[in-house]
Amino acid sequence: MNIIETLAGEFKLRPAQAENTVKLIDEGNTIPFIARYRKEVTGGLTDVVLRDIDERLKYLRNLQERKEEVIRLIDEQGKLTDQLKAEIEKAEVLQRVEDLYKPYKQKKATRASKAREKGLEPLAMVLYAQQKKEGTPEEAAAAFVDPEKGVETAEEALQGAMDIIAEMIADDADLTKAIREKTYAKGQIAAEAVDPEEKTVYDMYYGSSEAIAKMPNHRILAVNRGEKEKKLKVKVTIDSEEITSLIEKQVIRGKSIFTGLLQETVADAYKRLIAPSVEREMRALLTERAETDAVKVFARNTEKLLMVPPVKGKKVIAIDPGYRTGCKVAVLGETGKLLAYTTIYPTEPKRDVAGTERVLTRIIDKYGIDIIVIGNGTASRETEEVVANFLKKNSYPIQYTIVNEAGASVYSASKLATEEYPDLDVTTRGAMSLGRRLQDPLAELVKIDPKHIGVGQYQHDINQKQLSTALTNVVEDCVNRVGVDLNTASPSLLSYIAGVNSGIAKNIVAYREEHGRFNSRKELMKVPKLGEKAFKQCAGFMRIADGSEPLDSTSVHPESYKAAEEMMARIGIDKADIARGGIGDLDEKIWEAYPAKKLSDSVKKMAEDLDIGVMTLNDIISEMKKPARDPREDAPPVIFRNDVRSFEDLKVDMELTGTVRNVVDFGAFVDIGVKQDGLVHISQLSKKYVKHPMDVVSVGDTVKVKILSIDPEKQKISLTMKF
């Protein structure tokens, strides 16, 4: 197998493009660095595609290693033929390699191995070849009766021979492949209740049966959970006669005295050896498919949540709602600095509305508050009502918003939070986290294990290593896409920068605290354990405002400073223009310096002149126009409110505006201003056919919805976006 050719074919790349990309990965370059600063080499591949290539590369190399190992193991047994070697070498998936290896794999004692020890393999070969056309099977087996070997009768000899043939059938790679494909195409996943009388959340699956090939991923995970919780019994069902007929066509060739025995053997081979194995494979295949999809959904939702635009330059009151112990309040300055904290009791059992209003008035008047943030957890609805009525009554020009508090409690009680704010209690840290999620979602959410952010489906049921890897990759891509301020970034944020681990991140902060703010990117080289290799990977993603080098405030990599400076000299602009907010008329200046019919031709001429790649030069030009542009500006803005709704206010056909909080396989959950998010089922997302909800909506989107139905008892709201 030529791995480069395989990657080129699968990802529709030129062979040289695939080879260069693999070389960059093998050299230890990080995916964000390759995506941003090696576009000429990769042909402009995105971080998403590069990660897919990296993952596929690992699989193909693992496949190649396994092939070599299997060939060696079979050869050591003296059983390797040229044909078998060729079959193994052309295998495209690990499953095929394992199927081909199965007959040669060391097995525990089986009925077949015991029969071989009794000398019955020659009889099995006679039966399998169907050589005898006359007499009875017992007569053919009589010659193999040997009490000393434990074969007392002809019937015992025949049974042993049948056991050997059954194992031969089960070990046949091509037959196994055909049965597996037939089961996937025509099999069903059947579920039934462990206790039919018990009412559970899995009621809808009692007595259900669904085609394996068409079963939606979220239902696969649901029945898996039901089975794990011992509420459901789940099995694979298929017409066994159809499968045994398929096997018989391969095994039985014409009529002979052994036909009846072979039919029995086929039935035994399928029921005892093949069916249980294939059922396990089908369940594992479906689970893997569903988990892979769930991880992708979670990752895409997490990305959207992390890339929600920050609300900068605003003073915030952050309220973490609660009942008995009250609502914790944190007052934050424009940069997220904690200015004050206290507790209010607007909810039961104290219900001190007057006291709450006095505290809010004092804080607003003292600190000039712009926005109030309320967590969406316990007592959120009641707290929101008090806040909204207070703002309306006092005519304050202040809006409020609801923030998803998933993971806030996990962070506030974490070792990291204790290290950051050792003098604050857990609840105050939680309130601070909510406010900072509004001011800079990315910087705050990186402190939380991504799986606790709460924007996926069945995240606790799926492969945790796979989930953790995927989410870490998403966070890393988002942080590097945005970049960080080297003089304000926390260790948590810095640790996601390309080439920087948690140890180096702490060293950066320690150096900053000891020596003061960084004045240039070059100073990074003085940070302990941050060598040339790490500097090369991370430097372009670090930003320094008002430093000694204006280019340090951009995403231009230091390796391109010389080219950038030459470009500026050739078109007559000064570095100081960058610090002043960018060069708006840069295109015109380039055109004047390099006349051409199209601007792209001018840039191409300049790139040749500077001996730099066109893609790299275009990136430099973009940064010159708008230094360190925040890509989050393109995302939908945060919805602020100054009203309040209760569940009782909702009416069927009411039209509302809401924010998408989560997207799953079967639809999207939308915050419409009440405690319970409403569900827009996939069938209600659009008038057109929707393959997956993510084709229509993303976390953070602002959408218009209409209420289809309301279930007050279950607190469920069904919405539609089909107007």
C-alpha positions in Angstrom: 0.0 0.0 0.0 1.3 3.4 -0.9 0.0 5.6 1.9 0.7 8.9 0.1 -1.3 7.8 -3.0 -4.1 6.6 -0.8 -4.3 9.9 1.1 -4.1 11.8 -2.2 -7.0 9.8 -3.6 -9.2 10.0 -0.6 -8.7 13.7 0.0 -8.5 14.7 -3.7 -5.0 16.1 -3.3 -2.1 16.1 -5.7 0.5 13.5 -4.6 3.1 16.1 -3.9 0.6 18.1 -1.8 -0.2 14.9 0.2 3.5 14.1 0.6 4.4 17.6 1.7 1.6 17.7 4.3 2.6 14.3 5.7 6.2 15.5 5.9 5.1 18.6 7.9 3.2 16.4 10.3 6.1 14.0 10.7 8.4 16.9 11.5 6.3 17.6 14.6 4.6 20.8 13.4 1.3 21.5 15.0 -1.9 21.5 13.0 -2.7 25.2 13.7 0.8 26.2 12.6 0.6 24.2 9.4 -2.9 25.5 8.6 -1.9 29.1 9.2 1.8 29.4 8.2 2.4 26.6 5.7 -0.4 27.3 3.2 1.9 27.1 0.2 3.2 23.7 1.2 -0.3 22.2 1.9 -2.2 24.1 -0.9 -4.2 26.0 1.7 -5.7 23.0 3.6 -7.8 24.0 6.6 -7.2 22.9 10.1 -10.3 20.6 9.9 -9.0 18.8 6.8 -5.5 18.6 8.2 -6.7 16.9 11.3 -8.7 14.4 9.2 -5.5 13.7 7.2 -3.5 13.3 10.4 -6.1 10.8 11.8 -6.3 8.9 8.5 -2.5 8.8 8.3 -2.3 7.2 11.7 -4.9 4.6 10.7 -3.1 3.7 7.5 0.2 3.3 9.2 -1.3 1.2 11.9 -2.9 -0.9 9.1 0.4 -1.3 7.4 2.2 -2.4 10.6 -0.5 -4.9 11.3 -0.2 -6.4 7.8 3.5 -6.8 8.3 2.9 -8.4 11.7 0.3 -10.9 10.4 2.4 -11.9 7.5 5.3 -12.5 9.8 3.2 -14.6 12.2 1.7 -16.8 9.5 5.1 -17.2 7.8 6.6 -18.4 11.1 4.0 -21.2 11.1 5.2 -22.2 7.6 1.7 -21.6 6.2 2.2 -18.4 4.2 1.4 -18.7 0.5 2.0 -16.1 -2.2 -1.8 -15.8 -2.7 -2.5 -15.3 1.0 0.3 -12.7 1.3 -1.1 -10.8 -1.7 -4.6 -10.9 -0.1 -3.3 -9.5 3.1 -1.2 -6.8 1.4 -4.2 -5.5 -0.7 -6.5 -5.4 2.4 -7.9 -1.8 2.8 -9.2 -2.2 6.4 -8.0 -3.8 9.6 -11.1 -6.0 9.7 -10.1 -7.7 6.5 -6.6 -8.3 7.8 -8.0 -9.9 11.0 -10.4 -12.1 9.0 -7.5 -13.4 6.9 -5.4 -14.1 10.0 -8.3 -15.8 11.9 -7.6 -19.4 10.7 -3.9 -19.1 11.8 -4.5 -17.3 15.1 -3.7 -19.2 18.3 -7.0 -20.1 19.8 -8.0 -21.4 23.2 -9.1 -25.1 23.3 -12.2 -25.5 21.1 -14.4 -28.4 20.1 -12.6 -28.3 16.7 -9.1 -28.3 18.3 -10.0 -31.2 20.5 -11.3 -33.1 17.5 -8.0 -32.5 15.7 -6.1 -33.9 18.6 -8.1 -37.0 18.2 -6.9 -37.4 14.6 -10.3 -36.5 13.0 -9.1 -33.8 10.6 -8.7 -36.3 7.7 -12.3 -37.3 8.1 -13.4 -33.7 8.2 -11.5 -33.2 4.9 -13.3 -36.2 3.4 -16.7 -34.8 4.5 -15.9 -31.3 3.4 -14.7 -32.5 -0.1 -17.8 -34.7 -0.3 -15.7 -37.4 -2.0 -17.8 -40.4 -1.1 -21.0 -40.9 -3.1 -22.1 -44.3 -1.7 -22.6 -46.0 1.7 -23.4 -44.2 4.9 -21.6 -41.5 6.9 -21.1 -44.0 9.7 -19.3 -46.4 7.4 -17.0 -43.6 6.2 -16.3 -42.7 9.9 -15.7 -46.3 11.1 -12.0 -46.2 10.1 -11.4 -43.3 12.6 -12.8 -45.0 15.7 -9.9 -45.2 18.1 -10.7 -45.6 21.8 -7.1 -44.8 22.8 -7.6 -41.3 21.3 -11.0 -41.0 22.9 -13.1 -41.8 19.8 -15.4 -44.6 20.9 -17.9 -44.7 18.1 -18.4 -43.7 14.5 -21.0 -41.1 15.7 -18.3 -39.5 17.9 -16.0 -39.4 14.9 -18.6 -37.7 12.7 -19.4 -35.2 15.4 -15.7 -34.3 15.8 -15.3 -33.9 12.0 -18.4 -31.7 11.9 -16.9 -29.5 14.7 -13.8 -29.1 12.6 -15.8 -28.1 9.5 -17.9 -25.7 11.5 -14.8 -23.9 12.6 -13.4 -23.9 9.0 -16.6 -22.3 7.8 -16.5 -19.7 10.6 -12.8 -18.9 9.8 -13.4 -18.4 6.1 -12.6 -14.7 5.5 -14.7 -14.3 2.3 -17.7 -16.1 3.8 -17.5 -14.0 7.0 -17.4 -10.8 4.9 -20.5 -11.8 2.9 -22.4 -12.7 6.1 -21.4 -9.5 7.7 -22.6 -7.5 4.7 -25.8 -9.4 4.5 -26.5 -8.9 8.2 -25.8 -5.1 7.9 -28.1 -4.8 4.9 -31.0 -6.9 6.1 -30.6 -7.2 9.9 -32.6 -5.4 12.6 -31.9 -4.1 16.0 -34.6 -5.4 18.2 -35.3 -4.0 21.8 -37.6 -5.2 24.5 -38.2 -4.3 28.1 -36.5 -6.1 30.8 -39.6 -5.5 32.9 -42.6 -4.7 30.6 -44.6 -3.4 33.6 -42.0 -0.7 34.5 -42.4 2.8 33.2 -39.1 4.2 32.0 -37.7 6.8 29.6 -37.2 4.0 27.2 -40.9 3.2 26.8 -40.8 4.1 23.1 -38.2 1.3 22.5 -40.3 -1.5 24.1 -40.9 -4.0 21.3 -39.1 -1.9 18.8 -37.2 -3.2 15.7 -35.2 -1.0 13.4 -33.1 -1.7 10.3 -29.4 -1.8 11.2 -28.4 0.2 8.1 -30.9 2.9 8.7 -31.0 3.3 12.5 -30.3 6.9 13.5 -27.2 7.4 15.6 -29.0 9.0 18.6 -31.3 6.0 18.8 -28.3 3.7 18.8 -26.9 5.5 21.8 -30.3 5.5 23.5 -30.8 1.8 23.3 -27.2 1.3 24.4 -27.8 3.4 27.4 -31.1 1.5 28.1 -29.3 -1.8 27.9 -26.5 -0.6 30.2 -29.1 0.6 32.7 -30.7 -2.9 32.5 -34.0 -1.4 31.2 -33.7 -2.9 27.7 -32.7 -6.2 26.2 -31.2 -5.6 22.8 -30.3 -8.1 20.1 -29.6 -8.4 16.3 -32.3 -10.3 14.4 -32.2 -11.6 10.8 -33.7 -14.4 8.8 -31.3 -17.2 9.7 -32.5 -19.4 6.8 -31.3 -16.7 4.4 -27.8 -16.8 5.9 -27.5 -20.6 6.1 -28.7 -20.8 2.5 -25.8 -18.4 1.6 -23.3 -20.6 3.5 -24.7 -23.8 2.0 -24.1 -22.5 -1.6 -20.4 -22.0 -0.7 -20.0 -25.3 1.2 -22.3 -28.0 -0.3 -21.5 -28.9 -3.9 -24.1 -31.4 -5.2 -25.6 -34.4 -3.5 -23.6 -36.9 -1.5 -23.9 -39.1 1.5 -22.7 -36.2 3.6 -25.2 -33.6 2.4 -27.5 -33.9 5.5 -24.5 -33.8 7.9 -23.1 -30.7 6.1 -26.5 -29.0 6.4 -26.4 -29.6 10.1 -22.9 -28.4 10.3 -23.7 -25.2 8.4 -26.6 -24.5 10.8 -24.3 -25.2 13.8 -21.5 -23.0 12.5 -23.8 -20.1 12.0 -25.7 -20.4 15.3 -22.8 -21.3 17.5 -19.8 -19.5 16.0 -20.8 -17.0 13.3 -24.0 -15.3 14.5 -22.7 -14.3 18.0 -19.5 -13.0 16.5 -21.3 -11.0 13.8 -23.9 -9.7 16.3 -21.0 -8.3 18.5 -19.5 -6.8 15.4 -22.8 -5.2 14.3 -23.3 -3.7 17.7 -19.7 -2.5 17.9 -20.0 -1.1 14.3 -23.2 0.8 15.1 -21.8 2.1 18.4 -18.6 3.3 16.7 -20.6 5.0 14.0 -22.9 6.7 16.5 -20.1 7.7 18.8 -18.1 9.2 15.9 -21.1 11.2 14.9 -21.9 12.3 18.4 -18.3 13.4 18.8 -18.5 15.4 15.6 -21.8 17.0 16.8 -20.3 17.9 20.1 -17.2 19.3 18.5 -19.0 21.5 16.1 -21.4 22.7 18.8 -18.4 23.4 21.1 -16.6 25.3 18.3 -19.7 27.6 17.8 -20.0 28.2 21.5 -16.3 29.1 21.9 -16.5 31.4 18.9 -19.4 33.5 20.3 -18.4 37.1 20.0 -17.1 38.7 23.2 -18.9 41.6 24.8 -16.0 43.9 25.4 -15.7 47.1 27.4 -18.8 46.5 29.5 -19.1 46.4 33.3 -21.1 43.4 34.4 -23.2 42.2 37.3 -23.1 38.4 37.2 -25.7 36.5 39.1 -25.5 32.7 39.9 -29.1 31.9 40.9 -30.1 29.7 43.9 -32.8 29.1 46.4 -31.9 28.4 50.0 -28.4 29.8 50.0 -29.4 32.8 47.8 -28.0 34.1 44.6 -24.2 34.9 44.4 -23.4 38.2 42.8 -20.0 39.1 41.2 -19.3 42.6 39.9 -16.8 42.7 37.1 -14.9 45.6 35.4 -14.5 46.0 31.7 -11.5 43.6 31.6 -13.1 41.0 33.9 -11.5 42.1 37.1 -13.5 41.3 40.2 -14.7 44.7 41.7 -17.1 43.4 44.4 -19.2 40.4 45.4 -22.2 39.7 47.6 -25.3 37.6 48.0 -28.9 38.5 47.3 -32.1 36.6 48.2 -34.8 37.3 45.5 -36.1 33.7 45.5 -37.8 31.4 48.0 -37.6 30.8 50.9 -36.6 34.4 51.8 -38.0 36.1 48.8 -36.4 39.4 49.8 -37.2 41.4 46.6 -36.8 44.8 48.3 -33.4 43.9 49.7 -32.3 42.6 46.3 -33.4 45.8 44.6 -31.5 47.9 47.2 -28.3 45.9 46.5 -28.7 46.1 42.7 -29.3 49.9 42.9 -26.2 50.4 45.1 -24.0 48.4 42.7 -25.3 50.0 39.5 -24.9 53.5 40.9 -21.4 52.9 42.3 -19.9 51.0 39.3 -21.9 52.2 36.3 -23.0 48.8 35.3 -23.9 48.1 31.6 -25.2 44.5 31.6 -26.6 42.0 34.0 -25.8 38.3 33.4 -28.0 35.5 34.9 -27.1 31.8 34.9 -29.7 29.5 33.4 -29.6 26.9 36.2 -31.8 26.4 39.4 -33.9 29.5 40.2 -32.9 31.2 37.0 -36.5 31.9 36.0 -37.5 33.4 39.3 -34.3 35.5 39.5 -34.8 36.8 35.9 -38.3 37.9 36.8 -37.1 40.0 39.8 -34.3 41.5 37.7 -36.5 42.3 34.7 -39.1 44.0 36.9 -36.4 45.9 38.8 -35.0 47.3 35.5 -38.4 48.2 34.1 -39.5 49.9 37.4 -36.3 52.0 37.6 -35.9 52.8 33.9 -32.3 51.8 34.0 -30.7 51.7 30.4 -29.4 48.3 31.2 -30.2 45.0 29.5 -29.7 41.5 30.8 -29.0 38.2 29.2 -29.1 34.5 30.2 -25.8 32.6 30.1 -25.5 28.8 29.9 -23.9 27.8 33.2 -23.0 24.3 32.2 -19.6 23.4 33.8 -19.4 26.6 35.9 -19.7 24.5 39.1 -17.1 22.1 37.9 -14.6 24.9 37.2 -15.4 26.8 40.4 -14.5 23.8 42.6 -11.5 22.8 40.4 -7.8 23.0 41.4 -7.3 25.6 38.7 -10.0 27.9 40.2 -8.5 27.5 43.6 -5.1 28.5 42.3 -6.5 31.5 40.5 -8.7 32.8 43.3 -7.6 31.1 46.6 -9.3 33.7 48.8 -12.8 33.4 47.2 -15.4 30.7 47.9 -16.7 28.3 45.3 -19.9 30.1 44.6 -18.3 33.5 44.0 -15.9 31.9 41.6 -18.9 30.4 39.8 -20.6 33.8 39.5 -17.4 35.4 38.2 -17.2 32.6 35.6 -20.7 33.4 34.3 -19.9 37.1 33.8 -16.6 36.4 32.1 -18.4 34.0 29.7 -20.2 37.0 28.4 -17.1 39.3 28.3 -14.9 36.7 26.6 -16.4 33.2 26.1 -13.3 31.6 24.7 -10.9 32.8 27.4 -13.3 31.5 30.1 -14.5 28.3 28.7 -11.0 27.0 28.0 -10.8 26.6 31.8 -13.5 23.9 31.8 -13.2 20.3 30.6 -15.0 20.6 27.2 -17.3 17.6 27.9 -18.8 19.6 30.8 -19.8 22.5 28.5 -23.1 20.7 27.7 -23.6 21.1 24.0 -23.7 17.6 22.7 -25.7 14.4 23.1 -25.0 11.3 25.2 -21.5 12.7 26.0 -21.1 10.6 29.1 -21.9 7.4 27.1 -19.4 7.7 24.3 -15.7 6.9 24.1 -14.2 9.4 26.5 -10.7 9.3 25.0 -12.1 10.0 21.5 -14.3 12.8 22.8 -11.5 14.4 24.8 -9.1 14.3 21.9 -11.7 15.8 19.5 -12.7 18.6 21.9 -9.1 19.4 22.8 -8.5 19.8 19.0 -11.5 22.1 18.7 -10.4 24.3 21.6 -6.9 24.4 20.2 -8.1 25.4 16.7 -10.4 28.1 18.1 -7.7 29.6 20.4 -5.1 29.7 17.7 -7.6 31.1 15.1 -8.4 34.0 17.5 -4.9 34.4 19.0 -4.1 35.6 22.5 -2.8 38.7 24.2 0.5 37.6 25.6 0.4 40.1 28.4 -3.1 39.2 29.7 -3.8 35.6 28.7 -4.2 33.1 31.5 -2.2 29.9 31.7 -5.3 27.9 30.6 -5.6 30.0 27.5 -1.9 29.9 26.7 -1.7 26.2 27.1 -3.8 25.7 23.9 -1.5 27.8 21.8 0.4 25.7 19.2 3.7 24.5 20.7 2.8 25.5 24.2 2.0 22.9 26.9 0.7 23.6 30.4 4.2 23.8 31.9 5.4 26.3 29.3 2.2 28.3 29.8 2.9 28.6 33.5 6.4 29.6 32.8 5.2 32.4 30.5 3.0 33.8 33.2 5.7 33.4 35.8 8.1 35.3 33.6 5.5 38.0 33.0 4.9 38.4 36.7 8.7 38.6 37.5 9.9 40.8 34.6 6.7 42.8 33.7 4.8 42.8 30.5 6.4 41.4 27.3 7.6 44.2 25.0 8.3 41.9 22.0 7.8 38.4 20.8 11.5 37.8 20.9 11.4 37.9 24.7 9.5 34.6 24.6 12.9 33.0 23.9 13.9 33.9 27.5 11.0 31.9 29.0 12.3 28.6 30.5 11.8 25.5 28.4 10.5 27.6 25.4 13.1 26.9 22.8 13.4 27.6 19.1 11.0 24.8 18.1 8.2 26.0 20.4 8.8 29.6 19.5 8.4 28.8 15.8 5.1 27.1 16.5 3.6 29.6 18.9 5.0 33.1 18.0 2.5 34.0 15.3 -0.5 33.3 17.6 0.8 35.5 20.4 -0.2 39.2 20.2 1.5 42.2 21.9 -0.3 45.5 21.8 1.8 48.7 22.1 5.1 46.8 21.9 8.4 47.7 20.4 7.5 45.9 17.1 4.2 46.9 15.5 4.1 43.6 13.6 3.9 41.8 17.0 0.3 43.0 17.3 -0.6 41.1 14.2 -0.8 37.4 13.2 2.1 37.9 10.8 4.8 35.3 11.8 8.2 36.6 12.7 9.7 34.5 9.9 7.8 36.8 7.5 8.8 40.1 9.1 11.5 40.7 6.5 9.1 40.2 3.6 6.5 42.4 5.3 9.0 45.2 5.9 10.2 45.0 2.3 6.6 45.1 1.1 5.9 48.2 3.2 9.0 49.9 1.9 8.2 49.2 -1.8 4.7 50.7 -1.5 5.6 53.5 0.8 3.9 52.8 4.1 5.2 52.9 7.7 4.9 50.4 10.5 3.3 53.0 12.6 0.3 52.8 10.4 -0.3 49.3 11.7 -0.4 50.5 15.3 -2.9 53.1 14.4 -5.5 50.5 13.4 -4.4 49.4 10.0 -4.0 50.6 6.4 -7.4 50.9 4.8 -6.1 52.0 1.3 -3.5 49.2 1.1 -5.1 47.7 -2.1 -4.8 51.0 -3.9 -1.1 51.3 -2.9 -0.3 47.8 -4.1 -2.0 48.5 -7.4 -0.1 51.7 -7.8 3.2 50.0 -7.1 2.4 46.9 -9.2 0.0 47.9 -12.0 -2.1 45.1 -13.4 -5.6 44.4 -14.7 -6.6 42.7 -11.5 -5.5 43.2 -7.9 -4.7 39.5 -7.7 -2.2 39.9 -10.5 -0.6 42.8 -8.6 -0.3 40.7 -5.5 1.2 37.8 -7.6 3.8 40.2 -9.1 4.7 41.5 -5.6 5.0 38.0 -4.2 7.5 37.1 -7.0 9.4 40.3 -6.3 9.5 39.5 -2.5 10.2 35.8 -3.1 7.3 34.8 -0.9 4.2 32.7 -1.5 1.0 34.3 -2.7 -1.1 32.9 0.1 1.3 34.0 2.7 1.4 37.5 1.2 -2.4 37.7 1.1 -2.4 36.9 4.8 0.1 39.6 5.5 -2.0 42.1 3.5 -5.1 41.2 5.4 -3.3 41.8 8.7 -2.0 45.2 7.4 -5.5 46.3 6.6 -7.0 45.2 10.0 -4.4 44.0 12.5 -5.4 41.0 14.6 -8.9 41.0 13.3 -11.1 38.8 15.6 -12.8 36.1 13.5 -15.6 36.0 16.1 -16.9 39.3 14.7 -18.6 37.2 12.0 -20.7 35.2 14.5 -24.3 36.2 15.5 -24.3 38.8 18.4 -25.5 38.0 21.9 -29.3 38.5 22.4 -30.0 40.9 25.3 -33.4 41.3 26.8 -35.2 43.8 29.0 -38.5 41.8 29.3 -39.4 38.5 30.9 -41.6 35.6 30.0 -43.1 32.8 32.0 -44.1 29.4 30.8 -47.7 30.4 31.4 -47.3 33.4 29.0 -46.6 31.1 26.1 -49.3 30.4 23.5 -49.5 28.1 20.5 -48.7 30.0 17.3 -46.8 32.7 19.2 -43.8 33.9 17.2 -40.5 34.6 19.1 -36.8 35.2 18.7 -34.4 32.9 20.4 -30.9 31.6 20.7 -29.8 28.1 19.6 -28.3 26.5 22.8 -27.7 23.0 21.5 -27.9 21.0 18.2 -28.3 17.3 18.2 -29.1 14.6 15.6 -32.9 15.0 15.9 -33.2 18.8 16.1 -32.1 22.0 17.9 -32.9 23.4 21.4 -33.7 27.1 21.4 -33.8 29.5 24.4 -36.9 31.6 24.0 -36.8 33.4 27.3 -38.3 30.8 29.6 -36.5 28.3 31.9 -37.1 25.4 29.5 -35.5 25.5 26.0 -37.9 24.6 23.2 -37.2 21.9 20.7 -37.3 22.5 16.9 -37.5 18.9 15.6 -35.4 18.2 12.5 -38.7 18.0 10.5 -39.6 21.6 11.6 -36.2 23.3 10.8 -37.0 24.1 7.1 -39.6 23.6 4.4 -36.9 21.8 2.5 -35.5 18.3 3.3 -32.9 18.5 6.1 -30.3 15.8 6.3 -28.8 17.0 9.6 -29.8 19.9 11.8 -26.3 21.4 11.6 -26.9 22.0 7.9 -29.4 24.7 9.0 -28.5 26.0 12.5 -25.5 26.2 14.8 -25.0 26.9 18.5 -25.3 30.7 19.1 -27.5 31.4 16.1 -30.3 33.9 16.5 -33.5 32.3 15.0 -37.2 33.1 14.6 -39.5 30.4 15.8 -43.2 29.7 16.3 -44.7 27.6 19.1 -46.3 24.4 17.8 -47.4 22.8 21.1 -46.9 23.2 24.8 -47.0 20.5 27.5 -47.2 22.2 30.9 -47.0 18.9 32.8 -43.7 17.8 31.2 -42.6 21.4 30.7 -42.0 20.7 27.0 -42.2 23.2 24.2 -42.3 22.2 20.5 -41.2 24.9 18.0 -41.1 25.3 14.3 -39.0 27.4 12.0 -41.2 26.7 9.0 -43.0 30.0 8.3 
